Amino acid sequence: MRRAITIQSELNQIHTVEDLTEVFESIASIKISKIRNRVVASKAFFAELWQTYSGLRIDPKLRLSRLKAHGEKDAYLVVTSEGNLSGEIDEQIIEEMLLSYSKATQPPDIIVVGTHGLNQLRQKTIPVTKAFTMPASDTNFSVTDIIDVLSQYKHTVVFYQTYESLRVQKAAQIGLVAAVEDLSESVEGGEVVSSRDYIFEPGIEEIADYLESVMLGVALIQVIMESKLAQYAARFNAMSSAKRRAGELKTDYSLQYHRAKRAEGDERLKEIMKVVKHHQKGLA
């Protein structure tokens, strides 16, 4: 049987792991709460932009026409995590993207956000046109560089992870323009602004172009924020699972420790009894 002092040392290590997982679980929970607030604020900002933009576009069919770039190729934007704590979701995103990639008549360019996804694609020897790191900040970051790259393509499909609930995250895909359309569905139209009533500087077309680029950025930020939300949820689940496992091990090791202590006590008692009997024989 293992010695009690050895079991006690391992039990102390399990206590430390349990404490650490609880801390990381709390951190993930706090980040989830912050991102939810950021998503709400971002949607409110988009609503104000859309009301102004929709006022510039009297014909609904033309409202999103300028969001379609005029490049010759399509692009796949793959949004993954920076580390390995996203569970299997990054692998699912990559597999879903590769399935679509294999069916494309003209292979699109692949643009990756997140080091984990980039490393996976490199291992599969899949060509990556451009790579970006996942923004470190959860509340204030820019996607201008990404939008500048995507503006060169005819159509962009985003592969990312969605936050269904704290326990459920799924791989999904959406067109970037469709993401703008989704955000606009719940926004009521604003006042119609016409060049007949107002003077626009530098011009109504330039203003519309600017608003479109900003709305694309907001839509992409929403996608990245949801990916971050799903990633933190995955980390929360991983830490919860690790803490639960540590608790189970702690119970098991505590039983082993007490058994070892009893066994060692019995052994010492047997040795004492042997010494006493030997001493008594000597006296006799």
C-alpha positions in Angstrom: 0.0 0.0 0.0 1.2 3.5 -0.8 2.4 5.6 2.1 0.1 8.2 3.6 2.6 11.0 3.2 2.8 10.4 -0.6 -1.0 10.4 -0.9 -1.2 13.6 1.3 1.2 15.3 -1.1 -0.9 14.4 -4.1 -4.0 15.4 -2.3 -2.5 18.8 -1.7 -1.8 19.1 -5.4 -5.4 18.2 -6.2 -6.6 20.9 -3.8 -4.4 23.4 -5.7 -5.9 22.3 -9.1 -9.4 22.6 -7.7 -8.7 26.1 -6.5 -7.2 27.2 -9.8 -10.0 25.8 -11.9 -12.5 27.6 -9.7 -10.6 30.9 -10.3 -10.5 30.3 -14.1 -14.1 29.4 -14.1 -15.0 32.7 -12.3 -12.8 34.6 -14.8 -14.6 33.0 -17.7 -18.0 33.8 -16.1 -17.0 37.5 -15.7 -15.8 37.8 -19.3 -19.1 36.2 -20.6 -21.1 38.9 -18.7 -18.9 41.7 -20.1 -19.2 40.5 -23.7 -23.0 40.2 -23.4 -23.1 43.8 -22.4 -20.8 44.7 -25.3 -23.0 42.9 -27.8 -26.1 44.8 -26.6 -24.2 48.1 -26.9 -23.0 47.2 -30.4 -26.5 46.3 -31.5 -27.8 49.7 -30.3 -25.0 51.5 -32.2 -25.8 49.5 -35.4 -29.5 50.5 -35.0 -28.6 54.1 -35.1 -26.4 53.6 -38.1 -29.1 51.7 -39.9 -31.7 54.3 -39.3 -29.5 56.9 -40.9 -28.4 54.6 -43.7 -31.9 53.4 -44.6 -33.0 57.0 -44.8 -30.4 57.5 -47.5 -31.7 54.5 -49.4 -35.4 55.1 -50.4 -35.5 52.0 -52.6 -35.1 48.9 -50.3 -33.6 46.9 -53.1 -30.7 49.3 -53.2 -30.1 49.5 -49.5 -27.5 46.7 -49.4 -26.3 46.8 -53.0 -23.2 48.8 -52.1 -22.2 46.2 -49.5 -21.3 43.8 -52.3 -17.7 44.3 -53.4 -16.6 43.9 -57.0 -13.7 41.5 -56.8 -13.4 38.4 -58.9 -12.9 35.9 -56.1 -14.8 34.8 -52.9 -13.3 34.7 -49.5 -13.8 32.4 -46.5 -13.2 34.1 -43.1 -12.5 31.5 -40.4 -12.9 32.8 -36.9 -11.2 30.6 -34.3 -9.6 30.9 -30.9 -6.1 31.9 -29.9 -5.5 28.9 -27.6 -6.6 25.3 -27.2 -9.3 25.8 -24.6 -12.1 26.0 -27.1 -12.7 22.3 -27.0 -13.6 20.6 -30.3 -15.4 23.6 -31.7 -12.5 25.0 -33.7 -12.0 21.6 -35.3 -15.7 21.6 -36.3 -15.4 25.1 -37.8 -12.4 24.0 -39.8 -14.1 20.8 -41.0 -17.3 22.7 -42.0 -15.2 25.3 -43.9 -13.1 22.6 -45.7 -16.3 20.8 -46.7 -17.6 23.9 -48.3 -14.2 24.6 -49.8 -14.1 21.2 -51.5 -17.4 21.9 -53.2 -16.5 25.4 -54.5 -16.1 25.7 -58.3 -13.4 28.3 -57.8 -11.5 27.8 -54.6 -11.9 30.9 -52.4 -9.1 32.6 -50.5 -9.0 31.6 -46.9 -8.5 34.3 -44.2 -8.1 33.2 -40.6 -8.7 35.0 -37.3 -7.1 33.1 -34.4 -3.8 31.2 -34.0 -5.5 27.9 -33.2 -7.3 27.8 -36.5 -4.2 28.9 -38.4 -2.1 26.1 -36.9 -4.7 23.5 -37.8 -4.9 24.6 -41.4 -1.1 24.6 -41.7 -1.1 21.0 -40.3 -3.5 20.1 -43.1 -1.4 22.0 -45.6 -4.3 24.2 -46.6 -3.2 27.5 -48.1 -4.1 30.6 -46.0 -4.1 34.0 -47.8 -4.1 36.2 -44.7 -4.1 35.6 -40.9 -5.0 37.8 -38.0 -4.8 37.2 -34.3 -8.0 37.2 -32.3 -8.4 40.7 -30.7 -7.1 40.5 -27.1 -9.6 43.0 -25.8 -13.2 42.0 -25.2 -14.7 45.5 -25.1 -12.8 47.7 -27.5 -11.1 46.6 -30.7 -11.0 47.4 -34.4 -11.6 45.2 -37.4 -10.6 47.8 -40.0 -7.7 45.8 -41.2 -9.9 42.7 -41.7 -12.6 44.7 -43.5 -9.9 46.3 -45.8 -8.9 42.8 -46.9 -12.4 41.5 -47.3 -13.4 44.5 -49.4 -11.3 43.1 -52.2 -13.5 40.1 -52.6 -16.8 39.6 -54.4 -18.5 37.6 -51.6 -17.4 36.7 -48.0 -18.6 33.8 -46.0 -17.8 33.8 -42.3 -17.2 30.5 -40.4 -17.4 30.9 -36.7 -18.8 29.5 -33.4 -22.2 30.5 -32.1 -23.3 30.8 -28.5 -26.4 28.8 -28.1 -26.2 28.6 -24.3 -23.6 28.3 -21.6 -23.4 24.6 -22.2 -23.9 24.5 -26.0 -21.7 26.1 -28.7 -22.0 25.2 -32.4 -20.1 25.8 -35.6 -22.0 28.0 -38.1 -21.5 30.0 -41.2 -23.0 33.2 -42.5 -22.4 35.6 -45.4 -21.0 38.9 -44.2 -23.7 40.9 -46.0 -26.3 38.5 -44.5 -25.0 39.4 -41.1 -25.7 43.0 -41.8 -29.2 42.1 -43.0 -29.8 40.0 -39.8 -28.9 43.0 -37.6 -31.1 45.3 -39.6 -34.2 43.2 -39.4 -35.1 44.4 -35.9 -34.4 48.0 -36.6 -37.2 50.4 -37.5 -36.7 52.7 -40.4 -35.6 56.3 -39.7 -36.4 59.6 -41.3 -36.0 59.6 -45.1 -33.1 61.9 -45.9 -33.1 63.2 -49.5 -30.6 65.3 -51.4 -33.6 67.4 -52.4 -34.0 68.5 -48.8 -30.4 68.5 -47.5 -26.9 69.4 -48.8 -24.4 66.6 -48.3 -20.7 67.1 -47.9 -18.7 65.5 -49.6 -21.7 63.9 -51.2 -24.6 61.4 -50.4 -22.8 58.6 -52.3 -19.6 59.0 -50.2 -21.6 59.2 -47.0 -23.4 56.0 -47.9 -20.2 54.3 -48.7 -18.7 55.2 -45.3 -21.8 54.1 -43.5 -21.7 50.8 -45.3 -18.1 50.1 -44.4 -18.9 51.0 -40.7 -21.9 48.6 -40.7 -19.8 45.8 -42.2 -17.3 46.4 -39.4 -20.1 46.3 -36.8 -21.5 43.1 -38.2 -18.0 41.5 -38.2 -17.5 42.7 -34.6 -20.8 41.1 -33.7 -19.6 37.8 -35.2 -16.2 38.0 -33.4 -17.9 38.9 -30.1 -20.2 35.9 -30.4 -17.2 33.7 -31.1 -15.5 35.1 -28.0 -18.6 34.4 -26.0 -18.7 30.8 -27.2 -15.0 30.4 -26.5 -15.4 31.7 -22.9 -18.4 29.4 -22.5 -16.2 26.5 -23.7 -13.5 27.5 -21.2 -16.1 27.8 -18.4 -17.3 24.3 -19.2 -13.8 22.9 -19.3 -13.0 24.5 -16.0 -16.3 23.3 -14.5 -15.5 19.8 -15.7 -11.9 19.9 -14.3 -13.1 21.2 -11.0 -15.7 18.5 -10.8 -13.1 15.9 -11.6 -10.7 17.4 -9.0 -13.5 17.1 -6.4 -14.0 13.4 -7.3 -10.3 12.8 -7.1 -10.1 14.7 -3.8 -12.7 12.4 -2.3 -11.0 9.3 -3.6 -7.6 10.4 -2.4 -9.0 11.3 1.0 -10.3 7.8 1.4 -6.9 6.4 0.3 -5.2 8.6 2.8 -7.3 7.6 5.7 -6.9 3.9 4.8 -3.1 4.3 4.5 -3.0 6.1 7.9 -5.0 3.3 9.5 -2.8 0.7 7.9 0.3 2.5 9.0 -1.2 2.8 12.5 -1.9 -1.0 12.5 1.6 -1.7 11.4 3.1 0.4 14.2 0.7 -1.3 16.7 1.8 -4.7 15.5 5.5 -3.7 15.8 4.8 -2.4 19.4 3.1 -5.6 20.3 6.0 -7.6 19.0 8.4 -5.5 21.0 6.3 -5.9 24.1 6.0 -9.7 23.6 9.7 -10.0 23.0 10.3 -8.0 26.2 8.0 -10.1 28.2 9.7 -13.3 27.0 13.0 -11.8 28.0 11.7 -11.1 31.5 10.3 -14.6 31.8 
